[in-house]
């Protein structure tokens, strides 16, 4: 499984904010730190705000901050929220394959169940970690 850049940047943004809990951060500084387009990052920030992961403060002196403490933000929850398609293969889509054609092997196939179990295990492991767990002292030094 490969996470999208959207999820990667969302996690990086949250990590950055977890390091800078003493102040508000700006989209520009986060974008500059990671070499991300500000326009692309604005879409990610908006989505993270809708999901309740971050708060935005408008106006002069405004910026971004975590909506709750880093030890209360589960990595699996962020991944599940930011990934639009968690299907590992086309037949895991609710309507059949990605192009909506039914799978000819559906009645005899056990692969779908095995992959579903693997994805469940993947998400269980990610939910075992919080944002606080993945921001080590090294990240704190690098992002300060």
N, C-alpha and C positions, 0 to 999 in steps of 0.2 A: 504494500500500500504506500502511496506517495501523497503527502499532504499538499494542498494547493499553496501557491505563494500568498494568497489571501490569509490563510490560516497561519502560515509562517510569520508574516508581518504582524498579524494580530497578536501572536504570542510574543514576538519581539517588543511590540508596543507595550504590552502589559508588563513585561519584564523591566522595560525602561521605567515605567511609572512606579513599579515596585521598588526600584532603587531610589527614586526621587520622591519619597513620600513627604519630605519636609517642605515641598514647594509645588506649585503648579508647573506643568511642562507645556511646551507649545508643539504644535504639529510640525512647525519648521525645524525645531531642534531635533525632534525624533527622526524626521525625514533625513536631515543632514547626517545624523549619527549613523544611520543604516544605509544611506545612499538610496533612499526610496523617493519616488515622485511624491510631492506634496498632494497633488490631486488624487492619486491612488490611495495615499494614506488617509485622506479626508473621508473617503468611502468606508474604509476599515474602521476609523474612529466612530463614524456615524453608526455603523452596525454594532460595534462594541457598546456604544451608548444605549442603543435600543435593547440590547441584551442584558443591560444592568451591570456590565463589567467595569465601565468607566463613567465618570461624571464630567460634564463640560461646564466651565464657568465662563459666561460671556462678559463682554465689556473690557474696559481698560484694566489691565492687570489680570485678565482672565487666562484660562488655560485648561489643562486636563489633569485628572487625578483618578486613582482607583476609586470605584464606587463602594468598595468594602475592603477590609484588610486582605493582604496577599495570602494569608493562611486560610482564607475562606473561599478562594477562587481555585476550583479544581481544573487541572489541565484538560482532563477528558471532557468536562462541560464546555470549555472553550472550543475544543476541536469539534465536538458534536454540533455546537452552535454555528461555527464558521464554515464547516464543510457542507456544501450543498448536496453532495452526492457521496454517500458512504458505501455504495454498492461496489464490491470488489470485482464483480463480473456483471455483464449485461443482464443476465437472467435474475439478478437480485432486485431489479427494479420492480415495483408493484405491478406494472402492466406487462411484464415479460421482459424481453430484451430491450435495450436502450432505444431501438428503432420500432418498438411495439410489436415486433413479430414474436409469436409464441415459440417457446423452446420445444423442439421436437423430442427432446430426451427428458422432459420434466417428470414424466411418470416413473422413470427408471433411474433418475439421477440422484445421487446422494452428495454430490459436490457442493451444491447450494447450501445444504445444511452444515457441511464441514467448514465452508468459508464463513458462514454466518457465526458459527461457534468461534472461529479464529478472530473474527472482527470483535465479537463480544469480549474475548480475552484481552485483545488489544486495548479496548476502551476501559476495561476493568483496571488494567495496569496504569493507564493514564490517569484514571480517577483516583489512583492511590497517591498521586502527587498533587501538591498545591503549587501555586505560583511562588510562595515563599520557599518551597523545597527546591525549586529550580533556579533561584537567584542566589548563587553562591558568593562568598566574599570576593572571588575573582571577578565576577560580573559587576559587583558593586564598585570595584576599583576601575574597571574598564569603562563603565558608563557614568562615572562621576565627573 
